[in-house]
């Protein structure tokens, strides 16, 4: 806010000797000469007590023809500052503008009093609520536009996240399919090995059967040979 005001002063009041004080009302009041303030704008904390305190503590700094502006005096705002202005205006008079949260004008300037009391200003004053309504509508449109843009950005980010997740899921699915294919190949190899082992076992059994059969043939041959050539006993005589 301070930078905004500084920029406005530089752009519109560069030929005027100005000094901006970045401070609270209470801390700044001692830096201001007595009876030197022509225009005081009170727009601080919006409680009844704070508005009353700010107004009273600056009374001796005002010039005899000073004007004091009170912001946020529209009763619809629900602020205590609106209640303070209602009581103050009831005692001392003033002008109340309800547009833009409300502005109360309390002035000792006779020329300004005459202007604000004139019929011409009464007609001009009707422009303010219409202008405030138009400004508020424009602000609402701008806010809604920014909200739509922000929400679209969120949707775009979510879409990107969903796309990334979909890509990750697709990659994981492809990885799972590759693993399943590898497992299927391993199962096929294991089945082949099992068949090979089974075939080898059958071959071993067949060979063992052949060997057993050959052993039987040899045993039969040996018996046949024994029957054909009975064994004889040789007696040796030693003289």
C-alpha positions in Angstrom: 0.0 0.0 0.0 2.8 2.4 0.8 4.5 1.7 -2.5 1.1 2.2 -4.3 0.6 5.6 -2.7 4.3 6.6 -3.3 3.8 5.8 -7.0 0.6 7.8 -7.2 2.2 10.8 -5.6 5.2 10.6 -8.0 2.9 10.3 -11.0 0.4 13.1 -10.1 2.1 15.4 -7.6 5.7 15.5 -8.7 5.6 19.3 -8.6 4.3 19.4 -5.0 6.6 19.2 -2.0 5.4 16.0 -0.3 6.7 13.8 2.5 5.2 10.4 3.1 5.4 9.0 6.6 5.2 5.3 7.0 3.8 5.0 10.5 0.7 4.4 12.6 -1.6 7.4 13.6 -0.3 7.4 17.1 3.4 7.3 16.2 3.1 9.9 13.4 1.1 12.5 15.3 4.2 13.9 17.2 5.9 14.4 13.8 3.2 16.9 12.7 3.1 20.5 13.8 0.1 21.8 15.8 -2.6 23.4 13.7 -1.0 22.4 10.4 -3.3 19.8 8.9 -5.8 20.9 6.3 -7.1 17.4 5.3 -7.1 14.4 7.6 -8.3 11.0 6.2 -9.1 8.5 9.0 -9.0 4.9 7.6 -7.4 2.8 10.3 -8.7 0.1 12.5 -12.5 0.0 12.1 -13.7 -0.4 15.7 -15.7 2.4 17.3 -13.0 3.0 19.9 -10.1 3.1 17.3 -12.0 5.6 15.1 -12.8 7.8 18.0 -9.2 7.7 19.3 -7.7 8.6 16.0 -10.1 11.5 15.5 -9.6 12.9 19.0 -5.8 12.5 19.1 -5.4 14.6 15.9 -7.7 17.4 16.9 -5.0 19.9 17.9 -3.1 19.2 14.6 -6.0 20.5 12.5 -6.2 24.0 11.0 -9.3 26.1 11.8 -10.7 25.3 8.3 -9.7 21.6 8.2 -11.6 18.8 6.6 -11.7 15.3 8.1 -12.7 12.3 6.0 -13.9 9.1 7.6 -13.8 5.9 5.6 -16.1 2.8 6.1 -19.1 4.7 7.5 -21.8 2.7 5.6 -23.9 1.0 8.3 -24.2 -2.0 6.1 -20.5 -2.6 6.6 -21.2 -3.5 10.3 -18.0 -1.7 11.3 -17.7 0.3 14.6 -16.3 3.2 12.5 -19.8 3.5 10.9 -21.4 3.8 14.4 -18.8 6.4 15.4 -19.6 8.5 12.3 -23.3 8.2 13.0 -22.8 9.6 16.5 -20.4 12.3 15.3 -22.5 13.4 12.4 -25.5 13.6 14.7 -23.6 16.1 16.9 -21.6 18.1 14.4 -23.3 17.5 11.1 -21.4 16.4 8.0 -22.1 14.7 4.7 -22.4 10.9 4.3 -21.7 9.1 1.0 -22.7 5.4 1.2 -20.9 4.2 -1.9 -17.6 2.2 -1.7 -18.2 1.2 1.9 -19.1 4.8 2.8 -17.3 8.1 3.3 -18.1 10.7 5.9 -17.1 14.3 5.4 -16.7 16.7 8.3 -15.4 20.1 7.4 -14.8 23.6 8.8 -14.1 25.0 5.4 -16.9 27.5 4.6 -16.3 27.3 0.8 -16.5 23.5 0.9 -19.6 23.6 3.1 -21.2 25.9 0.5 -20.3 23.5 -2.3 -21.5 20.4 -0.6 -24.8 22.2 0.3 -25.5 23.4 -3.2 -28.2 22.0 -5.5 -25.6 21.5 -8.2 -23.6 19.2 -6.0 -26.8 17.4 -4.9 -27.4 16.5 -8.5 -23.7 15.6 -9.0 -23.8 13.5 -5.9 -26.2 11.1 -7.6 -23.4 10.1 -9.9 -21.3 8.6 -7.1 -23.5 5.6 -6.2 -23.9 4.7 -9.9 -20.2 5.0 -10.5 -19.5 3.0 -7.4 -21.9 0.3 -8.6 -20.2 0.2 -12.0 -16.8 0.0 -10.4 -17.9 -2.8 -8.1 -19.4 -4.7 -11.0 -16.1 -4.2 -13.0 -14.1 -5.4 -9.9 -16.4 -8.5 -9.6 -16.0 -9.3 -13.3 -12.2 -8.9 -13.0 -12.2 -11.1 -9.8 -14.4 -13.7 -11.5 -12.1 -13.7 -14.5 -9.0 -14.1 -12.4 -10.8 -16.9 -10.5 -11.7 -18.6 -13.7 -8.2 -18.3 -15.0 -6.8 -19.6 -11.7 -9.2 -22.5 -11.6 -8.3 -23.3 -15.2 -4.7 -23.3 -14.3 -5.5 -25.7 -11.5 -7.4 -27.9 -13.9 -4.5 -27.9 -16.4 -2.1 -28.9 -13.6 -4.4 -31.7 -12.5 -4.8 -32.8 -16.2 -1.0 -32.9 -16.5 -0.7 -34.9 -13.2 -3.4 -37.3 -14.5 -1.6 -37.6 -17.8 1.6 -38.3 -15.9 -0.1 -40.9 -13.7 -1.7 -42.5 -16.8 1.7 -42.7 -18.4 3.1 -44.2 -15.2 0.3 -46.7 -15.1 0.8 -47.6 -18.8 4.5 -48.0 -18.1 3.8 -50.2 -15.1 1.2 -52.3 -17.1 3.8 -52.8 -19.9 6.4 -53.8 -17.3 4.0 -56.2 -15.8 3.2 -57.7 -19.2 6.9 -58.0 -19.9 7.3 -59.8 -16.6 4.4 -62.1 -17.3 5.9 -62.9 -20.7 9.2 -63.6 -19.1 7.6 -65.8 -16.5 5.7 -67.6 -19.3 9.0 -68.2 -21.1 10.6 -69.5 -18.0 7.6 -71.8 -17.4 8.0 -73.0 -21.0 11.7 -73.6 -20.4 11.0 -75.4 -17.1 8.4 -77.6 -18.9 10.9 -78.3 -21.6 13.6 -79.2 -19.0 11.0 -81.4 -17.2 10.2 -83.2 -20.4 13.9 -83.6 -21.2 14.6 -85.0 -17.7 11.6 -87.3 -18.1 12.8 -88.5 -21.5 16.4 -89.0 -20.1 14.9 -91.0 -17.1 13.0 -93.1 -19.6 16.1 -93.6 -21.6 18.0 -94.6 -18.5 15.3 -97.1 -17.6 15.3 -98.5 -21.1 19.1 -98.9 -21.0 18.9 -100.5 -17.6 16.3 -102.9 -19.0 18.6 -103.8 -21.9 21.5 -104.4 -19.4 19.3 -106.5 -17.2 18.2 -108.5 -20.3 21.8 -108.9 -21.3 22.7 -110.1 -17.8 20.0 -112.7 -18.1 21.2 -113.8 -21.5 24.8 -114.1 -20.1 23.5 -116.1 -17.2 21.6 -118.4 -19.5 24.7 -118.9 -21.7 26.8 -119.6 -18.7 24.4 -122.3 -17.6 24.2 -123.8 -21.0 28.0 -123.9 -21.3 28.2 -125.5 -17.9 25.8 -128.2 -18.9 27.7 -128.9 -22.1 31.1 -129.1 -20.5 30.8 -130.7 -17.0 33.7 -130.1 -14.8 36.3 -133.0 -14.2 38.5 -133.8 -11.3 42.2 -134.2 -12.0 44.2 -136.4 -9.6 47.9 -135.9 -9.4 50.2 -138.6 -8.0 53.4 -137.6 -6.5 56.2 -140.3 -6.6 
